[in-house]
């Protein structure tokens, strides 16, 4: 059994398990026989080395492929100097008819085994000679911030409840309806009608999830009666609607006063989207025993002039110069918007009589309306009004200045043209 040798203070690794050699044993001189054996060993090694050198000098330049590389390409590099050493011959295998030639070896710097490679040699040359193309630019390992979207895409799910919308400056009922994919009438039927014409920024409007009517219960109507009033077909559809909290109710139930009920697909009254124009026809004047023909615009509004005699007309002129058309005429925008710098002069589009001059509660802000016989023109969002009720004006006369009052998102003139109170496209009467 081996025993740990005693600690030697000269040992830099005292924990080693290698025994310490005794100094007097190491100092012993070798015998004569040992010297002879050493000499013979040295001479044998020199002879073996010389034989190896001779074999290498007399051998060919093509090394023999390793047996375990016969299924692939041997990638030993060769020297292409001609060799006089005869090469072994063998019957060519038909599978090697496409084996690479010496030219292929010269181009690639590789030799190939006598076994058919898995890739045609000529094809390998083409592949190796093809230029390397960078992938992904100069730094393919880097991913640009715009290449990936790290955020989860949330689908646009339909709403299942009524929400409140905060009115912003420049909003119109049409714009709000378009924003939520609803009809204008749905917005009107679901809110206080007085809000429709004076949209005050910061006020709240109820926005249903789909087209229909929001009804605030008052009195003692049943759910069936409410449904019928808004021309809906089935009170059970109202009760079962996910937009309401009517579980346990029946068509004959009288809901509590103040409850908000949404009637999907319901319709309310016809909405007048423009301030009214009231015309009256008398008996032809004082001698005729009756009132003369009169016209008024939005009676009761702060800027209304009341009933005024119908003014005469001449020719049409554009109400402004140096403008940009920013919005044309549509059913929900019954006029044309002409953008210009604040303070730009606005002209009467025809001769006539002023029937409205001042503030409009219908979102027009400071407004002027002029009667031209059967025609009327409206000038909205003005910064200043330079005419008064009952004034007679001529076409091209300055009457006010461009502004952004009322429901306006920027300085422009909103211009409308009406025939007997019916709005039409101003561009059909004059060129813009």
C-alpha positions as CSV (number, residue, x, y, z in Angstrom):
1,X,0.0,0.0,0.0
2,X,1.3,3.4,-1.1
3,X,2.1,5.9,1.7
4,X,2.1,9.6,1.4
5,X,5.8,10.7,1.3
6,X,7.1,13.1,4.0
7,X,6.7,16.8,3.3
8,X,9.7,18.3,1.4
9,X,10.1,22.0,2.1
10,X,11.5,22.5,-1.4
11,X,8.3,21.2,-3.1
12,X,6.2,24.1,-4.3
13,X,3.1,21.7,-4.5
14,X,3.1,19.9,-1.1
15,X,-0.3,18.3,-1.9
16,X,1.0,16.4,-5.0
17,X,0.9,12.6,-4.9
18,X,4.2,12.2,-6.9
19,X,6.8,10.6,-4.6
20,X,10.0,12.5,-4.0
21,X,13.0,10.9,-5.5
22,X,15.9,10.2,-3.2
23,X,18.9,12.5,-4.0
24,X,21.5,9.7,-3.7
25,X,19.5,7.4,-6.0
26,X,19.4,10.1,-8.7
27,X,23.1,10.6,-8.3
28,X,24.0,7.0,-9.2
29,X,26.0,6.5,-12.5
30,X,24.7,4.3,-15.3
31,X,26.3,1.0,-16.0
32,X,28.2,-0.1,-19.3
33,X,25.2,-2.1,-20.5
34,X,22.9,0.8,-20.1
35,X,25.2,3.0,-22.2
36,X,25.2,0.4,-25.1
37,X,21.4,0.1,-25.1
38,X,21.0,3.9,-25.2
39,X,23.4,4.2,-28.2
40,X,21.5,1.5,-30.1
41,X,18.2,3.2,-29.5
42,X,19.5,6.5,-30.9
43,X,20.9,4.8,-34.1
44,X,17.5,3.1,-34.6
45,X,15.6,6.3,-34.4
46,X,17.9,8.0,-36.9
47,X,17.4,5.2,-39.4
48,X,13.6,5.3,-39.1
49,X,13.6,9.0,-39.8
50,X,15.9,8.7,-42.8
51,X,13.6,6.0,-44.3
52,X,10.6,8.1,-43.8
53,X,12.2,11.1,-45.7
54,X,13.2,8.8,-48.6
55,X,9.6,7.5,-48.9
56,X,8.2,11.1,-49.0
57,X,10.7,12.3,-51.6
58,X,9.9,9.4,-53.9
59,X,6.0,9.5,-53.5
60,X,3.4,11.3,-55.8
61,X,1.8,14.7,-55.1
62,X,-1.7,13.3,-54.6
63,X,-2.3,12.1,-51.1
64,X,-4.6,9.1,-50.6
65,X,-8.0,10.1,-49.2
66,X,-8.8,9.0,-45.7
67,X,-11.2,6.0,-45.7
68,X,-13.7,7.8,-43.5
69,X,-13.9,10.7,-46.0
70,X,-15.1,8.7,-49.0
71,X,-18.7,10.0,-48.7
72,X,-17.7,13.6,-49.2
73,X,-15.1,15.8,-50.8
74,X,-11.5,15.4,-49.5
75,X,-10.3,18.9,-48.9
76,X,-6.6,18.3,-48.9
77,X,-4.8,21.0,-50.8
78,X,-2.4,19.9,-53.6
79,X,0.6,21.1,-55.5
80,X,-0.1,21.3,-59.2
81,X,3.5,20.7,-60.3
82,X,3.7,17.9,-62.8
83,X,4.7,14.5,-61.4
84,X,6.4,11.7,-63.2
85,X,5.2,9.1,-60.7
86,X,2.7,6.8,-62.5
87,X,-0.8,7.0,-61.2
88,X,-2.8,3.9,-60.4
89,X,-5.3,2.9,-63.1
90,X,-8.7,1.5,-62.7
91,X,-11.8,0.9,-64.7
92,X,-13.9,4.1,-64.6
93,X,-17.2,3.8,-62.8
94,X,-20.2,5.0,-65.0
95,X,-21.4,7.1,-62.1
96,X,-18.2,9.2,-62.4
97,X,-18.7,10.4,-66.0
98,X,-19.2,13.9,-64.6
99,X,-16.2,13.8,-62.3
100,X,-14.2,17.0,-62.1
101,X,-11.3,17.3,-64.6
102,X,-7.8,18.6,-63.9
103,X,-9.1,22.0,-64.8
104,X,-11.6,21.8,-62.1
105,X,-8.8,20.9,-59.6
106,X,-6.8,23.8,-60.8
107,X,-9.6,26.3,-60.3
108,X,-10.8,25.0,-56.9
109,X,-7.5,23.9,-55.3
110,X,-9.2,20.7,-54.2
111,X,-8.9,17.0,-55.2
112,X,-11.8,14.6,-55.3
113,X,-12.1,11.0,-54.3
114,X,-12.7,8.1,-56.7
115,X,-16.2,7.8,-55.3
116,X,-18.9,9.9,-56.9
117,X,-19.4,13.1,-54.9
118,X,-22.9,14.2,-53.8
119,X,-22.4,17.4,-55.8
120,X,-21.4,17.7,-59.5
121,X,-17.9,19.2,-59.7
122,X,-18.7,21.7,-62.4
123,X,-21.6,22.9,-60.4
124,X,-19.3,23.3,-57.4
125,X,-17.0,25.5,-59.5
126,X,-19.9,27.8,-60.4
127,X,-21.0,28.0,-56.8
128,X,-17.5,28.8,-55.5
129,X,-16.9,31.4,-58.2
130,X,-20.2,33.2,-57.5
131,X,-19.7,36.6,-55.7
132,X,-20.9,36.7,-52.1
133,X,-23.9,38.8,-51.7
134,X,-24.6,40.7,-48.5
135,X,-27.9,40.0,-46.9
136,X,-29.6,42.7,-45.0
137,X,-27.3,45.6,-45.9
138,X,-23.9,46.4,-44.3
139,X,-24.9,45.1,-40.9
140,X,-27.3,42.1,-41.5
141,X,-27.1,41.1,-37.8
142,X,-28.8,44.4,-36.9
143,X,-32.6,44.7,-37.0
144,X,-34.1,48.1,-37.7
145,X,-36.7,49.5,-35.3
146,X,-39.2,49.7,-38.2
147,X,-38.6,46.1,-39.2
148,X,-40.6,44.6,-36.3
149,X,-43.7,45.7,-34.6
150,X,-43.3,44.7,-30.9
151,X,-46.9,45.7,-30.0
152,X,-49.9,43.4,-30.1
153,X,-52.4,44.3,-32.8
154,X,-55.7,44.9,-31.2
155,X,-58.6,44.2,-33.6
156,X,-61.3,46.8,-34.1
157,X,-64.0,45.3,-32.1
158,X,-67.6,46.7,-32.3
159,X,-68.7,48.6,-29.2
160,X,-71.4,47.2,-27.1
161,X,-72.3,50.3,-25.0
162,X,-73.2,54.0,-25.4
163,X,-70.2,56.3,-24.9
164,X,-69.8,60.0,-24.2
165,X,-67.9,62.1,-26.8
166,X,-66.3,65.5,-25.8
167,X,-67.0,68.1,-28.5
168,X,-63.9,69.7,-30.0
169,X,-63.5,73.0,-31.7
170,X,-64.6,72.9,-35.3
171,X,-66.8,69.8,-34.8
172,X,-70.0,69.4,-36.7
173,X,-72.7,66.8,-36.3
174,X,-71.7,65.4,-39.7
175,X,-68.0,65.1,-38.7
176,X,-68.9,63.4,-35.4
177,X,-71.1,60.9,-37.2
178,X,-68.4,60.1,-39.7
179,X,-65.9,59.6,-37.0
180,X,-68.0,56.9,-35.4
181,X,-69.4,55.4,-38.6
182,X,-73.0,56.5,-37.8
183,X,-75.8,58.4,-39.6
184,X,-76.2,62.1,-38.7
185,X,-79.7,61.4,-37.6
186,X,-78.5,58.8,-35.0
187,X,-76.4,61.6,-33.4
188,X,-79.4,64.0,-33.5
189,X,-82.0,61.5,-32.2
190,X,-79.7,60.5,-29.3
191,X,-79.0,63.9,-27.9
192,X,-80.6,67.2,-26.8
193,X,-81.7,68.7,-30.1
194,X,-80.6,72.1,-28.9
195,X,-77.0,70.9,-28.9
196,X,-77.1,70.2,-32.6
197,X,-77.0,73.8,-33.6
198,X,-74.6,75.1,-31.0
199,X,-71.8,72.6,-30.5
200,X,-69.8,74.0,-27.6
201,X,-66.3,72.6,-27.2
202,X,-66.0,70.6,-24.0
203,X,-69.7,69.6,-23.9
204,X,-70.6,65.9,-24.0
205,X,-72.6,64.1,-26.6
206,X,-74.0,60.5,-26.4
207,X,-72.7,58.2,-29.1
208,X,-74.6,54.9,-29.7
209,X,-72.7,51.8,-30.8
210,X,-74.9,51.4,-34.0
211,X,-77.6,53.4,-35.7
212,X,-80.8,53.9,-33.8
213,X,-82.3,56.1,-31.1
214,X,-81.4,56.7,-27.4
215,X,-84.6,57.3,-25.5
216,X,-84.8,58.8,-22.0
217,X,-87.8,57.4,-20.2
218,X,-90.4,59.9,-19.0
219,X,-93.9,59.2,-17.9
220,X,-95.5,55.7,-17.9
221,X,-94.9,54.1,-21.4
222,X,-94.2,50.4,-21.6
223,X,-91.2,49.0,-23.5
224,X,-93.6,47.9,-26.2
225,X,-95.0,51.4,-26.6
226,X,-91.5,53.0,-26.7
227,X,-90.4,50.5,-29.4
228,X,-93.5,51.2,-31.5
229,X,-93.0,55.0,-31.2
230,X,-89.6,54.7,-32.8
231,X,-90.9,52.4,-35.5
232,X,-88.9,49.4,-34.4
233,X,-90.5,46.0,-35.0
234,X,-90.0,43.8,-31.9
235,X,-89.7,45.0,-28.2
236,X,-88.0,41.7,-27.4
237,X,-85.0,42.8,-29.5
238,X,-84.8,45.9,-27.4
239,X,-85.0,43.9,-24.2
240,X,-82.4,41.3,-25.3
241,X,-80.1,43.8,-26.9
242,X,-76.6,43.8,-25.4
243,X,-76.7,47.6,-25.5
244,X,-79.3,47.7,-22.7
245,X,-79.6,46.4,-19.2
246,X,-83.2,45.1,-19.3
247,X,-82.8,41.5,-18.1
248,X,-86.0,40.3,-16.5
249,X,-88.1,43.0,-18.2
250,X,-91.1,42.2,-20.5
251,X,-92.7,44.2,-23.3
252,X,-95.4,45.3,-20.8
253,X,-92.9,46.5,-18.2
254,X,-92.9,50.2,-17.5
255,X,-89.2,51.2,-17.0
256,X,-88.3,53.7,-14.3
257,X,-88.3,57.4,-15.2
258,X,-84.9,58.7,-16.4
259,X,-83.7,55.3,-17.6
260,X,-81.7,55.4,-20.8
261,X,-82.9,52.8,-23.4
262,X,-81.3,52.3,-26.8
263,X,-83.6,51.2,-29.7
264,X,-81.4,49.6,-32.3
265,X,-82.6,50.5,-35.8
266,X,-85.2,52.9,-34.4
267,X,-86.0,56.2,-36.2
268,X,-87.1,59.5,-34.7
269,X,-88.6,62.7,-36.2
270,X,-87.3,64.4,-39.4
271,X,-84.4,66.6,-38.6
272,X,-84.1,70.1,-40.1
273,X,-80.3,70.4,-40.6
274,X,-80.5,74.1,-41.5
275,X,-82.0,77.2,-39.9
276,X,-85.4,78.0,-41.3
277,X,-86.2,80.7,-43.9
278,X,-89.7,82.0,-43.6
279,X,-91.3,83.7,-46.6
280,X,-94.6,85.4,-46.7
281,X,-96.7,86.8,-49.6
282,X,-99.0,89.7,-49.0
283,X,-101.6,91.5,-51.1
284,X,-99.1,93.6,-52.9
285,X,-98.4,96.6,-50.7
286,X,-100.2,99.4,-48.9
287,X,-102.6,100.2,-51.7
288,X,-103.5,96.5,-52.0
289,X,-104.6,96.3,-48.5
290,X,-102.0,93.7,-47.5
291,X,-98.4,93.2,-46.3
292,X,-95.6,93.3,-48.9
293,X,-93.6,90.2,-49.7
294,X,-91.2,89.5,-46.8
295,X,-88.6,87.1,-45.9
296,X,-86.8,86.2,-42.6
297,X,-83.9,84.0,-41.6
298,X,-84.0,81.9,-38.4
299,X,-86.6,84.0,-36.6
300,X,-85.8,84.4,-32.9
301,X,-82.0,84.0,-33.3
302,X,-79.8,86.9,-31.9
303,X,-78.8,88.0,-35.4
304,X,-82.3,87.8,-37.0
305,X,-83.7,90.9,-38.6
306,X,-87.2,89.7,-38.5
307,X,-89.4,89.9,-41.6
308,X,-87.8,92.1,-44.2
309,X,-88.9,93.1,-47.7
310,X,-87.5,90.9,-50.4
311,X,-84.6,92.7,-52.0
312,X,-83.8,93.1,-55.7
313,X,-81.0,91.3,-57.6
314,X,-78.5,92.1,-60.4
315,X,-75.6,89.9,-61.4
316,X,-73.6,87.3,-59.5
317,X,-70.0,87.9,-58.3
318,X,-67.7,85.8,-56.2
319,X,-67.9,86.6,-52.5
320,X,-64.1,86.7,-52.0
321,X,-60.8,86.8,-53.9
322,X,-57.5,85.2,-53.0
323,X,-58.9,82.0,-51.5
324,X,-58.5,78.3,-51.5
325,X,-61.5,75.9,-51.8
326,X,-61.1,73.5,-48.9
327,X,-64.6,71.8,-48.9
328,X,-67.3,71.5,-51.5
329,X,-71.0,71.1,-51.4
330,X,-72.6,67.9,-50.1
331,X,-76.0,67.0,-48.6
332,X,-74.4,67.2,-45.1
333,X,-72.4,70.3,-45.9
334,X,-74.8,72.6,-47.9
335,X,-72.2,75.2,-48.9
336,X,-68.7,75.8,-50.0
337,X,-65.7,76.6,-47.8
338,X,-63.2,79.2,-49.0
339,X,-60.0,79.4,-46.8
340,X,-58.2,82.7,-46.6
341,X,-56.2,84.8,-44.2
342,X,-58.1,86.3,-41.2
343,X,-59.4,89.7,-42.0
344,X,-59.7,89.1,-45.8
345,X,-62.7,91.1,-47.2
346,X,-65.9,89.3,-47.9
347,X,-68.2,90.8,-50.6
348,X,-71.9,90.6,-51.3
349,X,-72.4,88.0,-54.1
350,X,-75.4,90.0,-55.5
351,X,-77.4,93.1,-54.9
352,X,-80.1,92.7,-52.2
353,X,-81.2,93.4,-48.6
354,X,-79.6,92.3,-45.4
355,X,-82.1,90.0,-43.5
356,X,-79.6,88.6,-40.9
357,X,-76.6,90.2,-39.3
358,X,-75.0,88.9,-36.1
359,X,-74.5,85.7,-34.2
360,X,-76.1,82.4,-35.3
361,X,-76.9,79.6,-32.9
362,X,-76.6,77.0,-35.7
363,X,-72.8,76.9,-35.6
364,X,-72.1,79.6,-38.2
365,X,-70.8,82.1,-35.7
366,X,-70.9,85.7,-36.9
367,X,-73.2,85.5,-40.0
368,X,-74.7,87.7,-42.7
369,X,-77.7,86.6,-44.9
370,X,-78.8,88.7,-47.9
371,X,-82.1,88.3,-49.8
372,X,-81.8,88.7,-53.6
373,X,-85.4,88.3,-54.9
374,X,-86.1,84.5,-54.7
375,X,-82.4,83.8,-53.8
376,X,-80.7,84.1,-50.5
377,X,-76.9,83.9,-49.7
378,X,-75.3,83.2,-46.4
379,X,-71.8,84.2,-45.2
380,X,-70.6,82.4,-42.1
381,X,-67.7,82.3,-39.5
382,X,-66.9,86.0,-40.0
383,X,-64.5,87.9,-37.8
384,X,-66.5,91.1,-38.3
385,X,-69.9,92.1,-39.6
386,X,-69.9,95.5,-41.4
387,X,-73.6,95.8,-42.4
388,X,-76.8,96.1,-40.3
389,X,-80.3,94.7,-40.6
390,X,-82.3,96.2,-43.5
391,X,-79.2,97.6,-45.4
392,X,-79.5,97.5,-49.1
393,X,-76.2,96.3,-50.7
394,X,-74.8,95.9,-54.2
395,X,-72.9,93.0,-55.7
396,X,-69.2,93.2,-54.8
397,X,-69.7,95.5,-51.8
398,X,-67.5,94.6,-48.7
399,X,-69.8,93.3,-46.0
400,X,-67.5,91.6,-43.5
401,X,-64.1,89.9,-42.9
402,X,-62.9,86.3,-42.9
403,X,-62.7,84.7,-39.4
404,X,-63.1,81.4,-37.5
405,X,-66.1,82.0,-35.3
406,X,-68.7,79.3,-34.5
407,X,-68.0,75.7,-35.3
408,X,-64.9,76.3,-37.3
409,X,-61.5,74.7,-37.3
410,X,-59.7,77.5,-39.1
411,X,-60.2,80.9,-40.8
412,X,-62.4,80.5,-43.8
413,X,-65.7,81.7,-45.3
414,X,-68.6,79.3,-45.4
415,X,-70.8,80.4,-48.3
416,X,-74.3,79.1,-49.0
417,X,-76.7,79.9,-51.8
418,X,-80.5,79.2,-51.5
419,X,-83.5,79.4,-53.8
420,X,-86.7,80.1,-51.9
421,X,-85.0,78.6,-48.9
422,X,-83.8,75.5,-50.5
423,X,-80.0,75.1,-50.5
424,X,-78.1,74.2,-53.6
425,X,-74.5,74.0,-54.8
426,X,-73.1,77.5,-55.2
427,X,-70.6,76.3,-57.8
428,X,-73.6,75.6,-60.1
429,X,-74.4,79.3,-60.1
430,X,-70.9,80.9,-60.2
431,X,-67.4,79.6,-60.9
432,X,-65.0,79.1,-58.0
